[in-house]
């Protein structure tokens, strides 16, 4: 196996190493994978598809007292607090 010396910004290497560790691999393995793909003609990085997020498909609309046009009311409801009474 050959060693390759490249110049890369220190911060970029640091962030890439952290991400590789989070993915359970090494930065060297990620570079090898990229170079193999590149050498075979694929310049597109391999991304894993985004996970499917749960979506509420229920009905009923807003809770009583929540004002759709009020950020304060929506934030309070999202935090589980009783929505403030509507202004007269």
PDB file of N, CA, C and O in Angstrom, chain B, residues numbered from 101:
ATOM      1  N   UNK B 101       0.859  -1.168   0.000  1.00  0.00           N
ATOM      2  CA  UNK B 101       0.000   0.000   0.000  1.00  0.00           C
ATOM      3  C   UNK B 101       0.905   1.231   0.000  1.00  0.00           C
ATOM      4  O   UNK B 101       1.921   1.259   0.695  1.00  0.00           O
ATOM      5  N   UNK B 102       0.534   2.245  -0.780  1.00  0.00           N
ATOM      6  CA  UNK B 102       1.326   3.474  -0.872  1.00  0.00           C
ATOM      7  C   UNK B 102       0.882   4.488   0.167  1.00  0.00           C
ATOM      8  O   UNK B 102      -0.281   4.520   0.569  1.00  0.00           O
ATOM      9  N   UNK B 103       1.812   5.304   0.589  1.00  0.00           N
ATOM     10  CA  UNK B 103       1.494   6.459   1.427  1.00  0.00           C
ATOM     11  C   UNK B 103       1.367   7.665   0.511  1.00  0.00           C
ATOM     12  O   UNK B 103       2.087   7.783  -0.481  1.00  0.00           O
ATOM     13  N   UNK B 104       0.450   8.553   0.848  1.00  0.00           N
ATOM     14  CA  UNK B 104       0.187   9.736   0.042  1.00  0.00           C
ATOM     15  C   UNK B 104       0.249  10.951   0.953  1.00  0.00           C
ATOM     16  O   UNK B 104      -0.380  10.967   2.011  1.00  0.00           O
ATOM     17  N   UNK B 105       0.993  11.954   0.556  1.00  0.00           N
ATOM     18  CA  UNK B 105       1.075  13.187   1.337  1.00  0.00           C
ATOM     19  C   UNK B 105       0.279  14.260   0.614  1.00  0.00           C
ATOM     20  O   UNK B 105       0.520  14.544  -0.560  1.00  0.00           O
ATOM     21  N   UNK B 106      -0.667  14.849   1.322  1.00  0.00           N
ATOM     22  CA  UNK B 106      -1.478  15.934   0.752  1.00  0.00           C
ATOM     23  C   UNK B 106      -1.519  17.089   1.746  1.00  0.00           C
ATOM     24  O   UNK B 106      -1.288  16.905   2.941  1.00  0.00           O
ATOM     25  N   UNK B 107      -1.812  18.263   1.244  1.00  0.00           N
ATOM     26  CA  UNK B 107      -1.958  19.441   2.108  1.00  0.00           C
ATOM     27  C   UNK B 107      -3.441  19.760   2.251  1.00  0.00           C
ATOM     28  O   UNK B 107      -4.142  19.989   1.265  1.00  0.00           O
ATOM     29  N   UNK B 108      -3.902  19.771   3.496  1.00  0.00           N
ATOM     30  CA  UNK B 108      -5.308  20.028   3.783  1.00  0.00           C
ATOM     31  C   UNK B 108      -5.369  20.927   5.010  1.00  0.00           C
ATOM     32  O   UNK B 108      -4.568  20.792   5.935  1.00  0.00           O
ATOM     33  N   UNK B 109      -6.328  21.844   5.005  1.00  0.00           N
ATOM     34  CA  UNK B 109      -6.537  22.756   6.122  1.00  0.00           C
ATOM     35  C   UNK B 109      -6.712  21.971   7.428  1.00  0.00           C
ATOM     36  O   UNK B 109      -7.455  20.991   7.466  1.00  0.00           O
ATOM     37  N   UNK B 110      -6.035  22.397   8.485  1.00  0.00           N
ATOM     38  CA  UNK B 110      -6.067  21.695   9.774  1.00  0.00           C
ATOM     39  C   UNK B 110      -7.486  21.537  10.319  1.00  0.00           C
ATOM     40  O   UNK B 110      -7.847  20.473  10.821  1.00  0.00           O
ATOM     41  N   UNK B 111      -8.285  22.597  10.220  1.00  0.00           N
ATOM     42  CA  UNK B 111      -9.654  22.541  10.743  1.00  0.00           C
ATOM     43  C   UNK B 111     -10.498  21.541   9.958  1.00  0.00           C
ATOM     44  O   UNK B 111     -11.315  20.827  10.539  1.00  0.00           O
ATOM     45  N   UNK B 112     -10.304  21.486   8.647  1.00  0.00           N
ATOM     46  CA  UNK B 112     -11.037  20.527   7.824  1.00  0.00           C
ATOM     47  C   UNK B 112     -10.675  19.097   8.213  1.00  0.00           C
ATOM     48  O   UNK B 112     -11.554  18.241   8.315  1.00  0.00           O
ATOM     49  N   UNK B 113      -9.401  18.835   8.428  1.00  0.00           N
ATOM     50  CA  UNK B 113      -8.963  17.495   8.845  1.00  0.00           C
ATOM     51  C   UNK B 113      -9.557  17.144  10.201  1.00  0.00           C
ATOM     52  O   UNK B 113     -10.012  16.019  10.405  1.00  0.00           O
ATOM     53  N   UNK B 114      -9.558  18.082  11.116  1.00  0.00           N
ATOM     54  CA  UNK B 114     -10.113  17.833  12.453  1.00  0.00           C
ATOM     55  C   UNK B 114     -11.589  17.454  12.368  1.00  0.00           C
ATOM     56  O   UNK B 114     -12.022  16.470  12.969  1.00  0.00           O
ATOM     57  N   UNK B 115     -12.365  18.252  11.610  1.00  0.00           N
ATOM     58  CA  UNK B 115     -13.806  17.974  11.476  1.00  0.00           C
ATOM     59  C   UNK B 115     -14.053  16.651  10.758  1.00  0.00           C
ATOM     60  O   UNK B 115     -14.959  15.901  11.121  1.00  0.00           O
ATOM     61  N   UNK B 116     -13.237  16.365   9.729  1.00  0.00           N
ATOM     62  CA  UNK B 116     -13.393  15.109   8.985  1.00  0.00           C
ATOM     63  C   UNK B 116     -13.077  13.908   9.874  1.00  0.00           C
ATOM     64  O   UNK B 116     -13.765  12.890   9.799  1.00  0.00           O
ATOM     65  N   UNK B 117     -12.052  14.011  10.709  1.00  0.00           N
ATOM     66  CA  UNK B 117     -11.713  12.907  11.626  1.00  0.00           C
ATOM     67  C   UNK B 117     -12.853  12.644  12.609  1.00  0.00           C
ATOM     68  O   UNK B 117     -13.210  11.495  12.870  1.00  0.00           O
ATOM     69  N   UNK B 118     -13.413  13.715  13.142  1.00  0.00           N
ATOM     70  CA  UNK B 118     -14.532  13.571  14.083  1.00  0.00           C
ATOM     71  C   UNK B 118     -15.706  12.883  13.401  1.00  0.00           C
ATOM     72  O   UNK B 118     -16.309  11.971  13.965  1.00  0.00           O
ATOM     73  N   UNK B 119     -16.029  13.321  12.187  1.00  0.00           N
ATOM     74  CA  UNK B 119     -17.159  12.725  11.474  1.00  0.00           C
ATOM     75  C   UNK B 119     -16.897  11.258  11.163  1.00  0.00           C
ATOM     76  O   UNK B 119     -17.796  10.425  11.291  1.00  0.00           O
ATOM     77  N   UNK B 120     -15.681  10.938  10.759  1.00  0.00           N
ATOM     78  CA  UNK B 120     -15.335   9.541  10.466  1.00  0.00           C
ATOM     79  C   UNK B 120     -15.485   8.675  11.721  1.00  0.00           C
ATOM     80  O   UNK B 120     -16.021   7.569  11.657  1.00  0.00           O
ATOM     81  N   UNK B 121     -15.014   9.183  12.850  1.00  0.00           N
ATOM     82  CA  UNK B 121     -15.145   8.445  14.115  1.00  0.00           C
ATOM     83  C   UNK B 121     -16.615   8.228  14.449  1.00  0.00           C
ATOM     84  O   UNK B 121     -17.003   7.140  14.875  1.00  0.00           O
ATOM     85  N   UNK B 122     -17.436   9.263  14.255  1.00  0.00           N
ATOM     86  CA  UNK B 122     -18.876   9.135  14.517  1.00  0.00           C
ATOM     87  C   UNK B 122     -19.508   8.076  13.627  1.00  0.00           C
ATOM     88  O   UNK B 122     -20.491   7.442  14.011  1.00  0.00           O
ATOM     89  N   UNK B 123     -18.944   7.884  12.435  1.00  0.00           N
ATOM     90  CA  UNK B 123     -19.458   6.884  11.499  1.00  0.00           C
ATOM     91  C   UNK B 123     -18.806   5.519  11.712  1.00  0.00           C
ATOM     92  O   UNK B 123     -19.089   4.572  10.978  1.00  0.00           O
ATOM     93  N   UNK B 124     -17.937   5.421  12.712  1.00  0.00           N
ATOM     94  CA  UNK B 124     -17.308   4.143  13.031  1.00  0.00           C
ATOM     95  C   UNK B 124     -16.216   3.736  12.059  1.00  0.00           C
ATOM     96  O   UNK B 124     -15.994   2.546  11.840  1.00  0.00           O
ATOM     97  N   UNK B 125     -15.539   4.701  11.480  1.00  0.00           N
ATOM     98  CA  UNK B 125     -14.477   4.406  10.525  1.00  0.00           C
ATOM     99  C   UNK B 125     -13.313   5.365  10.764  1.00  0.00           C
ATOM    100  O   UNK B 125     -13.284   6.074  11.769  1.00  0.00           O
ATOM    101  N   UNK B 126     -12.366   5.384   9.848  1.00  0.00           N
ATOM    102  CA  UNK B 126     -11.233   6.297   9.976  1.00  0.00           C
ATOM    103  C   UNK B 126     -11.211   7.245   8.788  1.00  0.00           C
ATOM    104  O   UNK B 126     -11.832   6.990   7.756  1.00  0.00           O
ATOM    105  N   UNK B 127     -10.493   8.327   8.950  1.00  0.00           N
ATOM    106  CA  UNK B 127     -10.356   9.277   7.857  1.00  0.00           C
ATOM    107  C   UNK B 127      -9.606   8.630   6.694  1.00  0.00           C
ATOM    108  O   UNK B 127      -9.933   8.881   5.535  1.00  0.00           O
ATOM    109  N   UNK B 128      -8.611   7.806   6.989  1.00  0.00           N
ATOM    110  CA  UNK B 128      -7.873   7.101   5.931  1.00  0.00           C
ATOM    111  C   UNK B 128      -8.813   6.218   5.113  1.00  0.00           C
ATOM    112  O   UNK B 128      -8.722   6.185   3.886  1.00  0.00           O
ATOM    113  N   UNK B 129      -9.715   5.505   5.787  1.00  0.00           N
ATOM    114  CA  UNK B 129     -10.661   4.647   5.074  1.00  0.00           C
ATOM    115  C   UNK B 129     -11.584   5.471   4.189  1.00  0.00           C
ATOM    116  O   UNK B 129     -11.896   5.069   3.068  1.00  0.00           O
ATOM    117  N   UNK B 130     -12.025   6.631   4.691  1.00  0.00           N
ATOM    118  CA  UNK B 130     -12.906   7.494   3.888  1.00  0.00           C
ATOM    119  C   UNK B 130     -12.172   8.014   2.656  1.00  0.00           C
ATOM    120  O   UNK B 130     -12.750   8.064   1.571  1.00  0.00           O
ATOM    121  N   UNK B 131     -10.897   8.404   2.810  1.00  0.00           N
ATOM    122  CA  UNK B 131     -10.107   8.893   1.674  1.00  0.00           C
ATOM    123  C   UNK B 131      -9.900   7.758   0.676  1.00  0.00           C
ATOM    124  O   UNK B 131     -10.009   7.971  -0.531  1.00  0.00           O
ATOM    125  N   UNK B 132      -9.603   6.553   1.168  1.00  0.00           N
ATOM    126  CA  UNK B 132      -9.444   5.392   0.268  1.00  0.00           C
ATOM    127  C   UNK B 132     -10.719   5.138  -0.519  1.00  0.00           C
ATOM    128  O   UNK B 132     -10.666   4.899  -1.726  1.00  0.00           O
ATOM    129  N   UNK B 133     -11.885   5.187   0.164  1.00  0.00           N
ATOM    130  CA  UNK B 133     -13.171   4.980  -0.520  1.00  0.00           C
ATOM    131  C   UNK B 133     -13.392   6.025  -1.601  1.00  0.00           C
ATOM    132  O   UNK B 133     -13.810   5.706  -2.714  1.00  0.00           O
ATOM    133  N   UNK B 134     -13.105   7.289  -1.258  1.00  0.00           N
ATOM    134  CA  UNK B 134     -13.294   8.358  -2.237  1.00  0.00           C
ATOM    135  C   UNK B 134     -12.376   8.153  -3.434  1.00  0.00           C
ATOM    136  O   UNK B 134     -12.822   8.265  -4.576  1.00  0.00           O
ATOM    137  N   UNK B 135     -11.096   7.852  -3.192  1.00  0.00           N
ATOM    138  CA  UNK B 135     -10.154   7.667  -4.292  1.00  0.00           C
ATOM    139  C   UNK B 135     -10.537   6.478  -5.171  1.00  0.00           C
ATOM    140  O   UNK B 135     -10.384   6.536  -6.391  1.00  0.00           O
ATOM    141  N   UNK B 136     -11.030   5.413  -4.568  1.00  0.00           N
ATOM    142  CA  UNK B 136     -11.474   4.258  -5.355  1.00  0.00           C
ATOM    143  C   UNK B 136     -12.646   4.642  -6.251  1.00  0.00           C
ATOM    144  O   UNK B 136     -12.674   4.283  -7.428  1.00  0.00           O
ATOM    145  N   UNK B 137     -13.621   5.378  -5.694  1.00  0.00           N
ATOM    146  CA  UNK B 137     -14.769   5.831  -6.490  1.00  0.00           C
ATOM    147  C   UNK B 137     -14.310   6.768  -7.603  1.00  0.00           C
ATOM    148  O   UNK B 137     -14.759   6.659  -8.744  1.00  0.00           O
ATOM    149  N   UNK B 138     -13.429   7.672  -7.265  1.00  0.00           N
ATOM    150  CA  UNK B 138     -12.917   8.646  -8.224  1.00  0.00           C
ATOM    151  C   UNK B 138     -12.167   7.944  -9.364  1.00  0.00           C
ATOM    152  O   UNK B 138     -12.338   8.289 -10.533  1.00  0.00           O
ATOM    153  N   UNK B 139     -11.343   6.966  -9.014  1.00  0.00           N
ATOM    154  CA  UNK B 139     -10.561   6.244 -10.020  1.00  0.00           C
ATOM    155  C   UNK B 139     -11.457   5.433 -10.952  1.00  0.00           C
ATOM    156  O   UNK B 139     -11.100   5.192 -12.105  1.00  0.00           O
ATOM    157  N   UNK B 140     -12.608   5.016 -10.459  1.00  0.00           N
ATOM    158  CA  UNK B 140     -13.537   4.238 -11.290  1.00  0.00           C
ATOM    159  C   UNK B 140     -14.494   5.133 -12.065  1.00  0.00           C
ATOM    160  O   UNK B 140     -15.416   4.643 -12.716  1.00  0.00           O
ATOM    161  N   UNK B 141     -14.276   6.449 -11.996  1.00  0.00           N
ATOM    162  CA  UNK B 141     -15.077   7.362 -12.803  1.00  0.00           C
ATOM    163  C   UNK B 141     -16.233   8.008 -12.083  1.00  0.00           C
ATOM    164  O   UNK B 141     -16.934   8.832 -12.671  1.00  0.00           O
ATOM    165  N   UNK B 142     -16.453   7.669 -10.850  1.00  0.00           N
ATOM    166  CA  UNK B 142     -17.544   8.273 -10.091  1.00  0.00           C
ATOM    167  C   UNK B 142     -17.006   9.433  -9.280  1.00  0.00           C
ATOM    168  O   UNK B 142     -16.218   9.238  -8.355  1.00  0.00           O
ATOM    169  N   UNK B 143     -17.430  10.648  -9.625  1.00  0.00           N
ATOM    170  CA  UNK B 143     -16.982  11.810  -8.859  1.00  0.00           C
ATOM    171  C   UNK B 143     -18.037  12.245  -7.853  1.00  0.00           C
ATOM    172  O   UNK B 143     -17.827  13.202  -7.107  1.00  0.00           O
ATOM    173  N   UNK B 144     -19.169  11.550  -7.828  1.00  0.00           N
ATOM    174  CA  UNK B 144     -20.223  11.891  -6.881  1.00  0.00           C
ATOM    175  C   UNK B 144     -19.938  11.224  -5.542  1.00  0.00           C
ATOM    176  O   UNK B 144     -19.748  10.009  -5.495  1.00  0.00           O
ATOM    177  N   UNK B 145     -19.904  11.987  -4.454  1.00  0.00           N
ATOM    178  CA  UNK B 145     -19.699  11.355  -3.150  1.00  0.00           C
ATOM    179  C   UNK B 145     -20.883  10.456  -2.805  1.00  0.00           C
ATOM    180  O   UNK B 145     -22.019  10.727  -3.193  1.00  0.00           O
ATOM    181  N   UNK B 146     -20.602   9.396  -2.081  1.00  0.00           N
ATOM    182  CA  UNK B 146     -21.664   8.479  -1.683  1.00  0.00           C
ATOM    183  C   UNK B 146     -22.299   8.983  -0.399  1.00  0.00           C
ATOM    184  O   UNK B 146     -21.651   9.035   0.646  1.00  0.00           O
ATOM    185  N   UNK B 147     -23.563   9.352  -0.484  1.00  0.00           N
ATOM    186  CA  UNK B 147     -24.291   9.822   0.678  1.00  0.00           C
ATOM    187  C   UNK B 147     -25.327   8.786   1.067  1.00  0.00           C
ATOM    188  O   UNK B 147     -25.937   8.151   0.207  1.00  0.00           O
ATOM    189  N   UNK B 148     -25.519   8.619   2.346  1.00  0.00           N
ATOM    190  CA  UNK B 148     -26.597   7.751   2.789  1.00  0.00           C
ATOM    191  C   UNK B 148     -27.886   8.556   2.717  1.00  0.00           C
ATOM    192  O   UNK B 148     -27.886   9.752   3.006  1.00  0.00           O
ATOM    193  N   UNK B 149     -28.974   7.917   2.337  1.00  0.00           N
ATOM    194  CA  UNK B 149     -30.230   8.661   2.239  1.00  0.00           C
ATOM    195  C   UNK B 149     -30.667   9.171   3.610  1.00  0.00           C
ATOM    196  O   UNK B 149     -30.387   8.555   4.638  1.00  0.00           O
ATOM    197  N   UNK B 150     -31.342  10.281   3.602  1.00  0.00           N
ATOM    198  CA  UNK B 150     -31.848  10.856   4.855  1.00  0.00           C
ATOM    199  C   UNK B 150     -32.887   9.911   5.449  1.00  0.00           C
ATOM    200  O   UNK B 150     -33.664   9.306   4.710  1.00  0.00           O
ATOM    201  N   UNK B 151     -32.911   9.776   6.771  1.00  0.00           N
ATOM    202  CA  UNK B 151     -33.911   8.896   7.375  1.00  0.00           C
ATOM    203  C   UNK B 151     -35.302   9.472   7.193  1.00  0.00           C
ATOM    204  O   UNK B 151     -35.488  10.687   7.125  1.00  0.00           O
ATOM    205  N   UNK B 152     -36.263   8.587   7.118  1.00  0.00           N
ATOM    206  CA  UNK B 152     -37.644   9.037   6.992  1.00  0.00           C
ATOM    207  C   UNK B 152     -38.111   9.549   8.354  1.00  0.00           C
ATOM    208  O   UNK B 152     -38.027   8.843   9.358  1.00  0.00           O
ATOM    209  N   UNK B 153     -38.595  10.770   8.370  1.00  0.00           N
ATOM    210  CA  UNK B 153     -39.031  11.380   9.617  1.00  0.00           C
ATOM    211  C   UNK B 153     -40.508  11.093   9.855  1.00  0.00           C
ATOM    212  O   UNK B 153     -41.296  11.047   8.910  1.00  0.00           O
ATOM    213  N   UNK B 154     -40.880  10.901  11.113  1.00  0.00           N
ATOM    214  CA  UNK B 154     -42.300  10.658  11.392  1.00  0.00           C
ATOM    215  C   UNK B 154     -43.116  11.915  11.112  1.00  0.00           C
ATOM    216  O   UNK B 154     -42.684  13.035  11.386  1.00  0.00           O
ATOM    217  N   UNK B 155     -44.290  11.701  10.567  1.00  0.00           N
ATOM    218  CA  UNK B 155     -45.178  12.816  10.235  1.00  0.00           C
ATOM    219  C   UNK B 155     -46.524  12.557  10.886  1.00  0.00           C
ATOM    220  O   UNK B 155     -47.086  11.470  10.750  1.00  0.00           O
ATOM    221  N   UNK B 156     -47.039  13.547  11.590  1.00  0.00           N
ATOM    222  CA  UNK B 156     -48.356  13.422  12.210  1.00  0.00           C
ATOM    223  C   UNK B 156     -49.415  13.531  11.131  1.00  0.00           C
ATOM    224  O   UNK B 156     -49.465  14.522  10.402  1.00  0.00           O
ATOM    225  N   UNK B 157     -50.258  12.524  11.026  1.00  0.00           N
ATOM    226  CA  UNK B 157     -51.287  12.522  10.000  1.00  0.00           C
ATOM    227  C   UNK B 157     -52.687  12.563  10.631  1.00  0.00           C
ATOM    228  O   UNK B 157     -53.680  12.209   9.995  1.00  0.00           O
ATOM    229  N   UNK B 158     -52.738  12.989  11.855  1.00  0.00           N
ATOM    230  CA  UNK B 158     -54.015  13.067  12.552  1.00  0.00           C
ATOM    231  C   UNK B 158     -54.837  14.252  12.104  1.00  0.00           C
ATOM    232  O   UNK B 158     -54.522  14.909  11.112  1.00  0.00           O
ATOM    233  N   UNK B 159     -55.872  14.512  12.832  1.00  0.00           N
ATOM    234  CA  UNK B 159     -56.762  15.616  12.492  1.00  0.00           C
ATOM    235  C   UNK B 159     -57.056  16.406  13.751  1.00  0.00           C
ATOM    236  O   UNK B 159     -56.673  16.005  14.851  1.00  0.00           O
ATOM    237  N   UNK B 160     -57.715  17.494  13.593  1.00  0.00           N
ATOM    238  CA  UNK B 160     -58.169  18.241  14.740  1.00  0.00           C
ATOM    239  C   UNK B 160     -57.655  19.654  14.808  1.00  0.00           C
ATOM    240  O   UNK B 160     -58.253  20.484  15.493  1.00  0.00           O
ATOM    241  N   UNK B 161     -56.577  19.963  14.130  1.00  0.00           N
ATOM    242  CA  UNK B 161     -56.086  21.333  14.106  1.00  0.00           C
ATOM    243  C   UNK B 161     -55.410  21.728  15.401  1.00  0.00           C
ATOM    244  O   UNK B 161     -54.897  20.884  16.136  1.00  0.00           O
ATOM    245  N   UNK B 162     -55.417  23.016  15.669  1.00  0.00           N
ATOM    246  CA  UNK B 162     -54.756  23.565  16.850  1.00  0.00           C
ATOM    247  C   UNK B 162     -55.561  23.305  18.113  1.00  0.00           C
ATOM    248  O   UNK B 162     -56.781  23.144  18.070  1.00  0.00           O
ATOM    249  N   UNK B 163     -54.857  23.269  19.240  1.00  0.00           N
ATOM    250  CA  UNK B 163     -55.534  23.153  20.531  1.00  0.00           C
ATOM    251  C   UNK B 163     -56.373  24.406  20.753  1.00  0.00           C
ATOM    252  O   UNK B 163     -56.065  25.470  20.216  1.00  0.00           O
ATOM    253  N   UNK B 164     -57.417  24.279  21.535  1.00  0.00           N
ATOM    254  CA  UNK B 164     -58.196  25.482  21.853  1.00  0.00           C
ATOM    255  C   UNK B 164     -57.307  26.520  22.531  1.00  0.00           C
ATOM    256  O   UNK B 164     -56.539  26.188  23.434  1.00  0.00           O
ATOM    257  N   UNK B 165     -57.406  27.747  22.107  1.00  0.00           N
ATOM    258  CA  UNK B 165     -56.642  28.835  22.697  1.00  0.00           C
ATOM    259  C   UNK B 165     -55.325  29.121  22.004  1.00  0.00           C
ATOM    260  O   UNK B 165     -54.720  30.161  22.264  1.00  0.00           O
ATOM    261  N   UNK B 166     -54.852  28.237  21.127  1.00  0.00           N
ATOM    262  CA  UNK B 166     -53.604  28.476  20.409  1.00  0.00           C
ATOM    263  C   UNK B 166     -53.909  29.346  19.189  1.00  0.00           C
ATOM    264  O   UNK B 166     -54.762  29.020  18.363  1.00  0.00           O
ATOM    265  N   UNK B 167     -53.193  30.447  19.106  1.00  0.00           N
ATOM    266  CA  UNK B 167     -53.400  31.380  17.999  1.00  0.00           C
ATOM    267  C   UNK B 167     -52.338  31.124  16.931  1.00  0.00           C
ATOM    268  O   UNK B 167     -51.145  31.282  17.190  1.00  0.00           O
ATOM    269  N   UNK B 168     -52.765  30.732  15.744  1.00  0.00           N
ATOM    270  CA  UNK B 168     -51.833  30.389  14.669  1.00  0.00           C
ATOM    271  C   UNK B 168     -50.964  31.576  14.264  1.00  0.00           C
ATOM    272  O   UNK B 168     -49.844  31.373  13.796  1.00  0.00           O
ATOM    273  N   UNK B 169     -51.436  32.788  14.424  1.00  0.00           N
ATOM    274  CA  UNK B 169     -50.684  33.966  14.024  1.00  0.00           C
ATOM    275  C   UNK B 169     -49.790  34.538  15.116  1.00  0.00           C
ATOM    276  O   UNK B 169     -49.188  35.595  14.927  1.00  0.00           O
ATOM    277  N   UNK B 170     -49.694  33.857  16.256  1.00  0.00           N
ATOM    278  CA  UNK B 170     -48.917  34.374  17.380  1.00  0.00           C
ATOM    279  C   UNK B 170     -47.751  33.435  17.685  1.00  0.00           C
ATOM    280  O   UNK B 170     -47.956  32.294  18.098  1.00  0.00           O
ATOM    281  N   UNK B 171     -46.524  33.925  17.479  1.00  0.00           N
ATOM    282  CA  UNK B 171     -45.351  33.115  17.801  1.00  0.00           C
ATOM    283  C   UNK B 171     -45.328  32.741  19.278  1.00  0.00           C
ATOM    284  O   UNK B 171     -44.989  31.613  19.635  1.00  0.00           O
ATOM    285  N   UNK B 172     -45.692  33.693  20.133  1.00  0.00           N
ATOM    286  CA  UNK B 172     -45.687  33.437  21.574  1.00  0.00           C
ATOM    287  C   UNK B 172     -46.651  32.299  21.922  1.00  0.00           C
ATOM    288  O   UNK B 172     -46.325  31.428  22.728  1.00  0.00           O
ATOM    289  N   UNK B 173     -47.824  32.312  21.317  1.00  0.00           N
ATOM    290  CA  UNK B 173     -48.821  31.285  21.567  1.00  0.00           C
ATOM    291  C   UNK B 173     -48.349  29.932  21.050  1.00  0.00           C
ATOM    292  O   UNK B 173     -48.506  28.922  21.736  1.00  0.00           O
ATOM    293  N   UNK B 174     -47.774  29.898  19.850  1.00  0.00           N
ATOM    294  CA  UNK B 174     -47.293  28.647  19.269  1.00  0.00           C
ATOM    295  C   UNK B 174     -46.120  28.069  20.063  1.00  0.00           C
ATOM    296  O   UNK B 174     -46.064  26.861  20.295  1.00  0.00           O
ATOM    297  N   UNK B 175     -45.180  28.931  20.482  1.00  0.00           N
ATOM    298  CA  UNK B 175     -44.046  28.463  21.271  1.00  0.00           C
ATOM    299  C   UNK B 175     -44.490  27.926  22.621  1.00  0.00           C
ATOM    300  O   UNK B 175     -43.979  26.906  23.085  1.00  0.00           O
ATOM    301  N   UNK B 176     -45.426  28.597  23.245  1.00  0.00           N
ATOM    302  CA  UNK B 176     -45.936  28.130  24.534  1.00  0.00           C
ATOM    303  C   UNK B 176     -46.588  26.757  24.378  1.00  0.00           C
ATOM    304  O   UNK B 176     -46.384  25.874  25.212  1.00  0.00           O
ATOM    305  N   UNK B 177     -47.367  26.577  23.318  1.00  0.00           N
ATOM    306  CA  UNK B 177     -48.025  25.284  23.083  1.00  0.00           C
ATOM    307  C   UNK B 177     -46.985  24.207  22.786  1.00  0.00           C
ATOM    308  O   UNK B 177     -47.132  23.074  23.246  1.00  0.00           O
ATOM    309  N   UNK B 178     -45.936  24.534  22.025  1.00  0.00           N
ATOM    310  CA  UNK B 178     -44.887  23.567  21.699  1.00  0.00           C
ATOM    311  C   UNK B 178     -44.121  23.150  22.946  1.00  0.00           C
ATOM    312  O   UNK B 178     -43.654  22.015  23.033  1.00  0.00           O
ATOM    313  N   UNK B 179     -43.987  24.048  23.908  1.00  0.00           N
ATOM    314  CA  UNK B 179     -43.296  23.743  25.155  1.00  0.00           C
ATOM    315  C   UNK B 179     -44.200  23.040  26.159  1.00  0.00           C
ATOM    316  O   UNK B 179     -43.759  22.692  27.254  1.00  0.00           O
ATOM    317  N   UNK B 180     -45.463  22.829  25.792  1.00  0.00           N
ATOM    318  CA  UNK B 180     -46.383  22.140  26.678  1.00  0.00           C
ATOM    319  C   UNK B 180     -47.060  23.024  27.699  1.00  0.00           C
ATOM    320  O   UNK B 180     -47.692  22.530  28.633  1.00  0.00           O
ATOM    321  N   UNK B 181     -46.932  24.342  27.526  1.00  0.00           N
ATOM    322  CA  UNK B 181     -47.574  25.272  28.454  1.00  0.00           C
ATOM    323  C   UNK B 181     -48.978  25.606  27.954  1.00  0.00           C
ATOM    324  O   UNK B 181     -49.291  25.485  26.770  1.00  0.00           O
ATOM    325  N   UNK B 182     -49.790  26.021  28.882  1.00  0.00           N
ATOM    326  CA  UNK B 182     -51.125  26.463  28.510  1.00  0.00           C
ATOM    327  C   UNK B 182     -51.001  27.733  27.689  1.00  0.00           C
ATOM    328  O   UNK B 182     -50.343  28.686  28.108  1.00  0.00           O
ATOM    329  N   UNK B 183     -51.630  27.752  26.523  1.00  0.00           N
ATOM    330  CA  UNK B 183     -51.528  28.954  25.693  1.00  0.00           C
ATOM    331  C   UNK B 183     -52.109  30.170  26.409  1.00  0.00           C
ATOM    332  O   UNK B 183     -53.082  30.055  27.154  1.00  0.00           O
ATOM    333  N   UNK B 184     -51.503  31.335  26.176  1.00  0.00           N
ATOM    334  CA  UNK B 184     -52.066  32.541  26.791  1.00  0.00           C
ATOM    335  C   UNK B 184     -53.454  32.829  26.234  1.00  0.00           C
ATOM    336  O   UNK B 184     -53.778  32.498  25.094  1.00  0.00           O
ATOM    337  N   UNK B 185     -54.254  33.455  27.080  1.00  0.00           N
ATOM    338  CA  UNK B 185     -55.606  33.795  26.642  1.00  0.00           C
ATOM    339  C   UNK B 185     -55.529  34.777  25.477  1.00  0.00           C
ATOM    340  O   UNK B 185     -54.687  35.674  25.482  1.00  0.00           O
ATOM    341  N   UNK B 186     -56.402  34.616  24.476  1.00  0.00           N
ATOM    342  CA  UNK B 186     -56.395  35.534  23.339  1.00  0.00           C
ATOM    343  C   UNK B 186     -56.717  36.959  23.772  1.00  0.00           C
ATOM    344  O   UNK B 186     -57.506  37.193  24.687  1.00  0.00           O
ATOM    345  N   UNK B 187     -56.082  37.897  23.088  1.00  0.00           N
ATOM    346  CA  UNK B 187     -56.340  39.317  23.386  1.00  0.00           C
ATOM    347  C   UNK B 187     -57.748  39.675  22.934  1.00  0.00           C
ATOM    348  O   UNK B 187     -58.221  39.185  21.909  1.00  0.00           O
ATOM    349  N   UNK B 188     -58.422  40.538  23.709  1.00  0.00           N
ATOM    350  CA  UNK B 188     -59.809  40.893  23.354  1.00  0.00           C
ATOM    351  C   UNK B 188     -59.888  41.698  22.080  1.00  0.00           C
ATOM    352  O   UNK B 188     -60.981  42.071  21.652  1.00  0.00           O
TER     353      UNK B 188
END
